[in-house]
C-alpha cells in the first residue's frame, strides 16, 4: 500500500512491512516450500525519496491505456514532420 505494507492480497503476509519483516517472511516461506534455490545477502542500492530519505518501493498498479484508433494515421504522419534533435 502507500505505506509500504503488504495488503490483504498478499495473504499470509498481509500487514507486514515490505522492506522489513515482510521480506523476511517471504524468503522464509519460499525456503520452507522448497521454492528457493539460494539466498545470499548483498548490498542493494535502492533509489531513495529525496524528501523522506526512505527507499522507493515499486509496486504493480492497475493501468489504463488510451486507444489510438481514429488518430493513429494522423499521428504517424505528424511524426514524419518532426524536427528531431539530435536526428538519431
C-alpha positions in Angstrom: 0.0 0.0 0.0 1.0 3.7 0.1 2.8 3.0 3.4 4.9 0.1 2.2 2.7 -2.6 3.9 1.5 -5.8 2.2 -2.2 -5.6 1.6 -4.8 -8.4 2.1 -4.0 -9.6 -1.5 -0.7 -10.8 -0.1 -2.5 -13.4 2.0 -0.4 -14.5 5.0 2.0 -11.6 4.5 -0.8 -9.0 4.9 0.1 -6.3 7.3 3.8 -6.8 7.2 6.3 -4.2 6.2 7.5 -4.8 2.6 11.2 -3.9 3.3 11.4 -5.4 6.8 9.6 -8.3 8.3 7.6 -8.9 5.2 10.7 -9.5 3.1 12.0 -11.9 5.8 8.7 -13.8 5.9 8.5 -14.2 2.1 12.1 -15.6 2.0 11.3 -18.0 4.9 8.1 -19.2 3.1 9.9 -19.8 -0.2 12.6 -21.7 1.6 10.2 -23.9 3.6 8.3 -24.7 0.4 11.4 -25.7 -1.5 10.9 -22.8 -3.9 14.2 -21.0 -3.1 17.4 -22.2 -4.8 19.7 -19.8 -2.9 19.7 -16.9 -0.6 22.6 -14.5 -0.5 22.9 -11.1 1.2 24.3 -8.3 -0.9 24.4 -4.5 -0.6 21.5 -3.3 -2.7 21.2 0.4 -3.7 17.6 1.3 -3.6 16.6 4.6 -5.1 15.7 6.9 -2.3 13.0 9.6 -2.0 14.7 12.9 -1.7 12.2 14.2 0.8 11.8 11.3 3.2 15.2 9.7 2.6 13.4 6.4 2.6 13.8 3.7 -0.2 11.4 3.9 -3.1 9.2 0.8 -3.3 8.0 -0.1 -6.8 4.6 -1.8 -7.0 2.3 -3.0 -9.6 -0.8 -0.9 -10.1 -3.7 -1.1 -12.4 -3.0 0.9 -15.6 -5.2 2.4 -18.3 -4.3 2.8 -21.9 -6.0 5.1 -24.4 -6.9 3.7 -27.8 -5.2 5.5 -30.7 -7.8 4.2 -33.1 -9.1 7.1 -35.0 -6.0 9.2 -34.9 -3.2 6.7 -35.4 -2.6 7.6 -39.1 -2.5 11.3 -38.4 0.0 10.8 -35.5 2.2 8.7 -37.7 2.1 11.3 -40.4 3.0 14.0 -37.9 6.0 12.1 -36.7 7.4 12.3 -40.2 7.3 16.1 -39.9 9.0 16.4 -36.6 12.4 18.1 -36.5 14.3 15.6 -34.2 17.2 17.0 -32.2 19.5 15.2 -32.3 18.5 13.5 -35.6 19.3 9.9 -34.5 
